[in-house]
Amino acid sequence: MSEVVERLERIEKLLITLNAKIDNFLGYEEITEEERNELRKMREEVKRGEFVRFGALT
């Protein structure tokens, strides 16, 4: 269960950062290389089925 919480916290941080960039009218080209790598990792995890649906937590 702690792994799920850690993943959700990581996703939340990414969403906050991404939302801030959108609010400041920054586009994808303004995302740092580290952020791009994190997005790639998340996409790969989803492709492999390594995710938990929000409804599964309740």
Buried (B, 14 or more C-beta within 10 A) or exposed (E): EEEEEEBEEEEEEBEEBBEEBEEEEEEEEEBEEEBEEBBEEBEEEEEEEEBEEEEEEE
